[in-house]
Amino acid sequence: MSNSRNVEQKQEGVQKEVELGRVDVPRLLGGGGAALTRISMVPLIGSTTAANQAASSSANSPHSPRNKQDEKSPVDLDCHLSAAVMAKVDSVVSLYRELKSEWNRKPQNLQKCGQLLDKLKVALIKLSYLPTGASTPTEELLIARDVLEIAVEYSVATKDIPAFERYISQLKCYYYDYKSLLQESQNMYKLLGLNLLFLLSVNRVSDFHTELELLPAEVIQTNKFIRPILGLEQYIMEGRYNKIFQAKSSAPADSYNFFMDILIETVRDEIGACLEKSYERISLTEAAKRLNLKSVEEVKAFGKKKNWQLGQDNIYYFVTKSAKPKEPLPAVELAEQAIFYARELEMIV
């Protein structure tokens, strides 16, 4: 009985050690294989799983030596990203300086300027080309604005009107939307006046007035780039076309000449339409004077564009497509109405 009780106590002690994970296998084997075989192996498996979990937890711990080697700290990641961004900024600054140097040369190499602009547009997109927040560095905004200002004048120099519209629409974001973040550009009103002249030259009068409303009243009245364009619009409204022909020689900047030529052609077309309605026939010399053309050949080229019929006597004959029927003058009715008004005035006096 005492031997049986000793075996049971030994089994209970081993069972507790197994449950606690403190199993001394050599001691158990030395104590007899029968005792080991009679012990339930489930606690042993459970303790092994717990040990594996503990080992796994230890491996995943931030204090593990392996994690310290494999994982980078947030500071290292921030330094890596900052270095990448600075490399992009340095590349953009280098391209910008090269573009500005090439653009300021006289004469300009427009082909090379165009190639540099294409590279800069791609590089700026990787940074903050049109940012949506206030966290963008001011340096990036200034570079993007200066590049767009050069791009606007480049499109005028190459006579690319669609490109001009794209660049000026992007540039206005920097002039109006980011004006609280950036200082006012020296070229701001020069290029805004150029845009106003463009809208006037293609007869987009409603868009012209919309853009004009965005400017302060003092600037409209006093700025040397805006005030002359407003005067041109007034000449058109009043029909003083001769003033527009004279204004080309006093353009505020050389870049304005391209759109001034377009405006003069637009005005000349309006004069030609008025000639068709006002005259039944007109001579070449008289038409040249009305159209502000210097030679007879220029008048003939203009008349050919307008499909005017030139007679052998060098006179243009305007034939209306739909002749209005002549209406008799109601002389009797007009006389009776005049007499009626006279009587009414006498009664009032």
Backbone hydrogen bonds, N-H to C=O, Kabsch-Sander energy under -0.5 kcal/mol:
donor,donor_aa,acceptor,acceptor_aa,energy
5,R,1,M,-2.4
6,N,2,S,-2.0
7,V,3,N,-2.0
8,E,4,S,-2.1
9,Q,5,R,-2.3
10,K,6,N,-2.2
11,Q,7,V,-2.4
12,E,8,E,-2.3
13,G,9,Q,-2.2
14,V,10,K,-2.3
15,Q,11,Q,-2.6
16,K,12,E,-2.0
17,E,13,G,-2.0
18,V,14,V,-2.6
19,E,15,Q,-2.4
20,L,16,K,-2.1
21,G,18,V,-1.1
22,R,17,E,-2.3
23,V,21,G,-0.7
24,D,22,R,-0.6
25,V,23,V,-1.0
28,L,24,D,-2.2
29,L,25,V,-2.8
30,G,26,P,-2.4
31,G,27,R,-1.4
32,G,29,L,-1.1
36,L,32,G,-1.1
37,T,33,G,-2.3
38,R,34,A,-1.5
39,I,36,L,-0.9
45,I,41,M,-2.2
46,G,42,V,-2.6
47,S,43,P,-2.7
48,T,44,L,-2.0
49,T,45,I,-2.4
50,A,46,G,-2.4
51,A,47,S,-2.2
52,N,48,T,-2.5
53,Q,49,T,-2.7
54,A,50,A,-2.5
55,A,51,A,-2.5
56,S,52,N,-2.9
57,S,53,Q,-3.0
58,S,54,A,-2.3
59,A,55,A,-2.1
60,N,56,S,-2.3
61,S,57,S,-0.7
64,S,61,S,-2.2
68,K,64,S,-1.6
69,Q,65,P,-1.1
70,D,66,R,-2.2
71,E,67,N,-2.4
77,L,73,S,-1.9
78,D,74,P,-2.5
79,C,75,V,-2.2
80,H,76,D,-2.1
81,L,77,L,-2.5
82,S,78,D,-2.7
83,A,79,C,-2.1
84,A,80,H,-1.8
85,V,81,L,-2.5
86,M,82,S,-2.5
87,A,83,A,-1.7
88,K,84,A,-1.7
89,V,85,V,-2.5
90,D,86,M,-2.5
91,S,87,A,-1.8
92,V,88,K,-2.2
93,V,89,V,-2.7
94,S,90,D,-2.1
95,L,91,S,-2.1
96,Y,92,V,-2.7
97,R,93,V,-2.4
98,E,94,S,-1.8
99,L,95,L,-2.4
100,K,96,Y,-2.8
101,S,97,R,-2.2
102,E,98,E,-2.1
103,W,99,L,-2.6
104,N,100,K,-1.8
105,R,102,E,-0.6
110,L,108,Q,-1.2
113,C,109,N,-2.3
114,G,110,L,-2.3
115,Q,111,Q,-1.8
116,L,112,K,-2.3
117,L,113,C,-2.2
118,D,114,G,-2.0
119,K,115,Q,-1.8
120,L,116,L,-2.4
121,K,117,L,-2.4
122,V,118,D,-1.5
123,A,119,K,-2.2
124,L,120,L,-2.9
125,I,121,K,-1.5
126,K,122,V,-0.9
127,L,124,L,-1.1
129,Y,127,L,-0.6
141,L,137,P,-1.4
142,L,138,T,-2.5
143,I,139,E,-2.2
144,A,140,E,-2.3
145,R,141,L,-2.4
146,D,142,L,-2.5
147,V,143,I,-2.4
148,L,144,A,-2.0
149,E,145,R,-2.0
150,I,146,D,-2.0
151,A,147,V,-2.2
152,V,148,L,-2.2
153,E,149,E,-1.7
154,Y,150,I,-2.4
155,S,151,A,-2.2
156,V,152,V,-1.4
157,A,153,E,-2.3
158,T,154,Y,-2.0
159,K,156,V,-1.0
160,D,155,S,-3.0
161,I,159,K,-0.8
164,F,160,D,-1.9
165,E,161,I,-2.3
166,R,162,P,-1.9
167,Y,163,A,-2.7
168,I,164,F,-2.5
169,S,165,E,-1.7
170,Q,166,R,-1.7
171,L,167,Y,-2.4
172,K,168,I,-1.8
173,C,169,S,-0.5
173,C,170,Q,-0.7
174,Y,170,Q,-0.7
174,Y,171,L,-0.7
175,Y,171,L,-1.5
176,Y,172,K,-2.5
177,D,172,K,-0.6
177,D,173,C,-1.1
178,Y,173,C,-1.4
179,K,176,Y,-0.6
181,L,178,Y,-1.3
182,L,178,Y,-1.5
188,M,185,S,-1.1
191,L,187,N,-2.2
192,L,188,M,-2.3
193,G,189,Y,-2.2
194,L,190,K,-1.4
195,N,191,L,-1.9
196,L,192,L,-2.0
197,L,193,G,-2.2
198,F,194,L,-2.0
199,L,195,N,-2.2
200,L,196,L,-2.1
201,S,197,L,-2.4
202,V,198,F,-1.5
203,N,200,L,-1.3
204,R,199,L,-2.8
205,V,203,N,-1.2
208,F,204,R,-1.9
209,H,205,V,-2.1
210,T,206,S,-1.8
211,E,207,D,-2.3
212,L,208,F,-1.8
213,E,209,H,-1.6
214,L,210,T,-0.5
214,L,211,E,-0.9
215,L,212,L,-1.4
220,I,216,P,-2.0
221,Q,217,A,-1.8
222,T,218,E,-1.7
223,N,219,V,-2.3
227,R,223,N,-2.3
230,L,226,I,-1.9
231,G,227,R,-1.9
232,L,228,P,-1.8
233,E,229,I,-1.8
234,Q,230,L,-1.7
235,Y,231,G,-2.1
236,I,232,L,-2.0
237,M,233,E,-2.0
238,E,234,Q,-2.0
239,G,235,Y,-0.9
239,G,236,I,-0.5
240,R,235,Y,-2.2
241,Y,239,G,-1.7
243,K,240,R,-0.9
244,I,240,R,-0.7
245,F,241,Y,-1.6
246,Q,242,N,-1.6
247,A,243,K,-1.3
248,K,244,I,-0.6
248,K,245,F,-0.5
249,S,246,Q,-0.8
250,S,247,A,-1.3
251,A,248,K,-1.1
256,Y,253,A,-1.4
257,N,254,D,-1.5
260,M,256,Y,-2.0
261,D,257,N,-2.2
262,I,258,F,-1.3
263,L,259,F,-2.4
264,I,260,M,-2.5
265,E,261,D,-2.0
266,T,262,I,-2.2
267,V,263,L,-2.6
268,R,264,I,-2.5
269,D,265,E,-2.0
270,E,266,T,-1.6
271,I,267,V,-2.3
272,G,268,R,-2.5
273,A,269,D,-2.1
274,C,270,E,-1.8
275,L,271,I,-2.3
276,E,272,G,-1.9
277,K,273,A,-1.2
278,S,274,C,-2.1
279,Y,275,L,-2.3
282,I,316,Y,-1.9
284,L,314,N,-1.6
287,A,283,S,-2.4
288,A,284,L,-2.5
289,K,285,T,-1.7
290,R,286,E,-2.2
291,L,287,A,-2.6
292,N,288,A,-0.6
293,L,288,A,-2.5
299,V,295,S,-1.4
300,K,296,V,-2.4
301,A,297,E,-2.3
302,F,298,E,-2.1
303,G,299,V,-2.9
304,K,300,K,-2.3
305,K,301,A,-1.7
306,K,302,F,-1.8
307,N,304,K,-0.7
308,W,303,G,-2.9
309,Q,317,Y,-0.7
310,L,308,W,-0.6
311,G,309,Q,-0.5
311,G,315,I,-2.9
314,N,311,G,-1.6
316,Y,282,I,-3.3
317,Y,309,Q,-2.3
318,F,280,E,-2.8
318,F,316,Y,-0.5
319,V,317,Y,-0.7
320,T,318,F,-0.6
323,A,321,K,-0.5
331,A,329,L,-2.4
334,L,330,P,-1.9
335,A,331,A,-2.3
336,E,332,V,-2.5
337,Q,333,E,-2.0
338,A,334,L,-2.1
339,I,335,A,-2.3
340,F,336,E,-2.1
341,Y,337,Q,-2.0
342,A,338,A,-2.0
343,R,339,I,-2.2
344,E,340,F,-2.0
345,L,341,Y,-2.1
346,E,342,A,-1.9
347,M,343,R,-2.0
348,I,344,E,-1.6
349,V,345,L,-2.2
